[in-house]
Amino acid sequence: MNRRKFLMNSSLMLSSIAISNKALSLSKTESSLSDNNLSISMITKEVDGSLLQLENLIRNSQYSNQDIFFSEYQLLGYHIGDILYIKNNQLVDFRKSNDGLANSLQKISKEQNLPQKLKNPVLLRLHTIQEFAKPQSVSIQSNNSLVDQISIQDTVQSYRVEGKKGHVIFSLKNNRVRVTSTTCKHKTCIKMGSINKPGQKIVCIPNQIMIHINGDQRSGIDSITR
Amino acid sequence: MNKKIKATFIVAFFILSILACSGKEAAFITYTDSKFLMGTIFEITARHSNIAQSREAMQFAFEEIVRIDNLLSSYIEGSEISKINRNAGLERVIVSSETFEILRRAMKYSHNSNGAFDVSVGPLIRLWGFNHDEEVQFPEKSKIDSLLYFVDFRNIILNEKENSVFLQKKGMELDLGGIAKGYAVDQAAQILKRYGINHFIINGGGDIFVAGVKQENKKWVIGVQHPRNLNNMIATMQLSNFAVATSGDYQRFKIINEQRYHHILNPKTGYPANNYQSVTVLAPTAEEADFFATSIFLVGHEQFLANIKRDISYLVILQNGEILFNDIMENTTKLRLTD
């Protein structure tokens, strides 16, 4: 793989960092709601062991009594395996920090020889609040794998996602995502219109593509019957 | 030992015991995952104090959904339903107890709805092209009329002694789309419970089963999709240990000559029913909720409820946009209509 493609594939981690840095510009209200929170993301191939270690780490920390939200995504291709540690909306360089959690993350990182290039790893995410109420990023999944994650503030005229039977093309502008073209016959994904709120998603079932705005649905809805 | 020292130790022991007992339970972990299965998307959210246990249970739940699809899908060549369809008019097919029982319930549903619910509707569904990713075309009336000959649940012959199924006419075709998703949701729910997960939501293409509670001991909140403004909700409900299903004219449809045609076909006419924009119901199982929602959509809520003689919570949206719901829906779910 050439260097350019490797860097493009590594954008998942870089965009996570970029998104996290943008989180620092939360409004006062949102900041106060987000005090004393934690987010750990990890790209790894050692899923079971990493999860056990991360879970124990949180259980033995100041966050032990808080509910934790967890998700995992299969990644395809090459990605930089590493750990991202965000504490109280601040990105923490765990390799330089001395807090208890950071020390534990250093240990995990050393054991797995991170950062390193990994093929088809898994992205693990644990956090103590259901993300930020303000939409931050858009996840793109195809065939049950996470293809990309982009900032909702980007402007993208035409983003093509390859799917099971064909493809979907969507646009992102002014924090709104909409599907503009699809190879599927029913065009339900186009009929969905545009989405701009956390938790909303557009799904193309024949192509097995899901475009999801990350974050907590402020309305507090856990699931939708349709 | 000195009495004073002994007393100190005893007091210390009690204090330490109280402190140990007052320690809080491990915090819950809410784990969400989704997969494209059965021609739709299944999403599971599970709450448990142990990630590994949640992951394992969720994996088994998804595997169960795959197994059920392989058993019941008329679009998978090796399924038992496909085998029954291939032998229509030719010979009976011996099936598993599981498939036999599902079909027995389907026949019961047909009787209870006076034939409005009918799993022999396969030829019509294929003709219209709503399922999976087929081209939707407005069929000629003569073609619809000719296929109605093959649509009648009374020509499905079940033999209990040998667990066999026989479709009496060549050209008949079963399609379990009306209950298979609900059944899969129910079975996946059983798997999660078997593996010690007692707080969860399973959503299979909009058919939902909720168990237990979410954080702060609150009931799960389910949104009812707006049938015309698909990114919004028309109502929300709070639920625990219930199933909910919706049938709507907006899930798979095509506008032809300014007229909306959708996938919920009346098996007696061959055309989509036009009583409602959407019907949402509650039931103890997702399979039953599926059946109730489809039947009410086809027959009408007043007629269906009068026939079935059961209290069913419902929320319906008429073609003119009017929203109707009954008291038990409102009281059971703290139903809230959104503006």
Chai-1 contact restraints between the chains, C-beta under 6 A:
chainA,res_idxA,chainB,res_idxB,connection_type,confidence,min_distance_angstrom,max_distance_angstrom,comment,restraint_id
A,L51,B,I51,contact,1.0,0.0,6.0,A-B,restraint_1
A,E55,B,I51,contact,1.0,0.0,6.0,A-B,restraint_2
A,N65,B,K24,contact,1.0,0.0,6.0,A-B,restraint_3
A,N65,B,A27,contact,1.0,0.0,6.0,A-B,restraint_4
A,Q66,B,A27,contact,1.0,0.0,6.0,A-B,restraint_5
A,D67,B,A27,contact,1.0,0.0,6.0,A-B,restraint_6
A,D67,B,F28,contact,1.0,0.0,6.0,A-B,restraint_7
A,D67,B,Q215,contact,1.0,0.0,6.0,A-B,restraint_8
A,I68,B,I29,contact,1.0,0.0,6.0,A-B,restraint_9
A,F69,B,T30,contact,1.0,0.0,6.0,A-B,restraint_10
A,F70,B,I29,contact,1.0,0.0,6.0,A-B,restraint_11
A,F70,B,Y31,contact,1.0,0.0,6.0,A-B,restraint_12
A,F70,B,I51,contact,1.0,0.0,6.0,A-B,restraint_13
A,S71,B,T32,contact,1.0,0.0,6.0,A-B,restraint_14
A,N144,B,K35,contact,1.0,0.0,6.0,A-B,restraint_15
A,C184,B,D133,contact,1.0,0.0,6.0,A-B,restraint_16
A,K185,B,D133,contact,1.0,0.0,6.0,A-B,restraint_17
A,K185,B,E135,contact,1.0,0.0,6.0,A-B,restraint_18
A,M192,B,L230,contact,1.0,0.0,6.0,A-B,restraint_19
A,G193,B,N231,contact,1.0,0.0,6.0,A-B,restraint_20
A,I195,B,N231,contact,1.0,0.0,6.0,A-B,restraint_21
A,V203,B,I41,contact,1.0,0.0,6.0,A-B,restraint_22
A,I205,B,T40,contact,1.0,0.0,6.0,A-B,restraint_23
A,P206,B,D133,contact,1.0,0.0,6.0,A-B,restraint_24
A,Q208,B,F36,contact,1.0,0.0,6.0,A-B,restraint_25
A,G220,B,V221,contact,1.0,0.0,6.0,A-B,restraint_26
A,I221,B,V221,contact,1.0,0.0,6.0,A-B,restraint_27
A,I221,B,G223,contact,1.0,0.0,6.0,A-B,restraint_28
A,D222,B,I201,contact,1.0,0.0,6.0,A-B,restraint_29
A,D222,B,W220,contact,1.0,0.0,6.0,A-B,restraint_30
A,D222,B,V221,contact,1.0,0.0,6.0,A-B,restraint_31
A,S223,B,I201,contact,1.0,0.0,6.0,A-B,restraint_32
A,S223,B,N203,contact,1.0,0.0,6.0,A-B,restraint_33
A,S223,B,I208,contact,1.0,0.0,6.0,A-B,restraint_34
A,S223,B,I222,contact,1.0,0.0,6.0,A-B,restraint_35
A,I224,B,G223,contact,1.0,0.0,6.0,A-B,restraint_36
A,I224,B,Q225,contact,1.0,0.0,6.0,A-B,restraint_37
A,T225,B,G206,contact,1.0,0.0,6.0,A-B,restraint_38
A,T225,B,I208,contact,1.0,0.0,6.0,A-B,restraint_39
A,T225,B,I222,contact,1.0,0.0,6.0,A-B,restraint_40
A,T225,B,V224,contact,1.0,0.0,6.0,A-B,restraint_41
A,T225,B,V244,contact,1.0,0.0,6.0,A-B,restraint_42
A,T225,B,T246,contact,1.0,0.0,6.0,A-B,restraint_43
A,R226,B,G206,contact,1.0,0.0,6.0,A-B,restraint_44
A,R226,B,Q225,contact,1.0,0.0,6.0,A-B,restraint_45
A,R226,B,T246,contact,1.0,0.0,6.0,A-B,restraint_46
